[in-house]
Amino acid sequence: MADQDHDPAKSRWMMLQAIRLGGLLLLLGGIVILSERVSGPQALGIGMIVIGMFAFFILPIQIARRWKTPSE
């Protein structure tokens, strides 16, 4: 019964949301490091913010475009 209910669109949507959540967590971790609430080098905090922003804003769009492109 689980195989009949399998919807690839739902799986893809969940994957995009998981990527966004991971990006958000990286972003927040970087902010915490830069605010010095957790010890860590500033370069690590900045790197986490940059990667988190990429994963939150850009990566899901690129993945969605790749999924929309018809295979040749």
C-alpha positions as CSV (number, residue, x, y, z in Angstrom):
1,M,0.0,0.0,0.0
2,A,2.9,2.4,0.7
3,D,4.2,1.9,-2.9
4,Q,0.8,3.0,-4.3
5,D,0.9,6.3,-2.3
6,H,4.5,7.1,-3.3
7,D,4.5,10.6,-4.9
8,P,7.8,11.8,-6.3
9,A,6.7,15.4,-6.0
10,K,6.2,15.0,-2.3
11,S,9.6,13.4,-1.9
12,R,11.2,16.2,-3.8
13,W,9.4,18.9,-1.8
14,M,10.6,17.2,1.4
15,M,14.1,17.2,0.1
16,L,14.0,20.9,-0.7
17,Q,12.6,21.7,2.7
18,A,15.4,19.6,4.4
19,I,18.0,21.5,2.4
20,R,16.5,24.8,3.5
21,L,16.4,23.7,7.1
22,G,20.0,22.7,7.0
23,G,20.9,26.0,5.5
24,L,19.0,27.8,8.2
25,L,20.8,25.9,10.9
26,L,24.2,26.7,9.4
27,L,23.2,30.3,9.2
28,L,22.1,30.4,12.8
29,G,25.2,28.6,13.9
30,G,27.4,31.1,12.2
31,I,25.5,34.0,13.9
32,V,26.0,32.3,17.3
33,I,29.7,32.0,16.7
34,L,30.0,35.6,15.5
35,S,28.1,36.8,18.6
36,E,30.7,35.0,20.7
37,R,28.0,33.0,22.6
38,V,29.9,29.9,21.5
39,S,33.7,29.9,21.2
40,G,35.0,29.5,17.7
41,P,37.1,31.3,15.1
42,Q,35.3,34.2,13.3
43,A,36.3,32.7,10.0
44,L,34.2,29.6,10.8
45,G,31.2,31.7,11.7
46,I,31.5,33.7,8.4
47,G,31.9,30.5,6.4
48,M,28.9,29.0,8.0
49,I,26.8,32.1,7.3
50,V,27.9,32.1,3.6
51,I,27.3,28.4,3.1
52,G,24.0,28.6,5.0
53,M,22.8,31.5,2.8
54,F,23.7,29.5,-0.3
55,A,22.0,26.4,0.9
56,F,18.9,28.3,2.0
57,F,18.4,30.7,-1.0
58,I,20.2,29.3,-4.0
59,L,20.6,25.6,-3.8
60,P,16.9,24.7,-3.7
61,I,16.2,26.8,-6.8
62,Q,19.1,25.1,-8.7
63,I,17.9,21.7,-7.7
64,A,14.3,22.4,-8.6
65,R,15.4,23.7,-12.0
66,R,17.3,20.5,-12.6
67,W,14.3,18.4,-11.7
68,K,12.1,20.4,-14.1
69,T,14.4,20.0,-17.1
70,P,13.2,17.2,-19.3
71,S,15.7,14.5,-19.9
72,E,17.0,14.1,-23.4
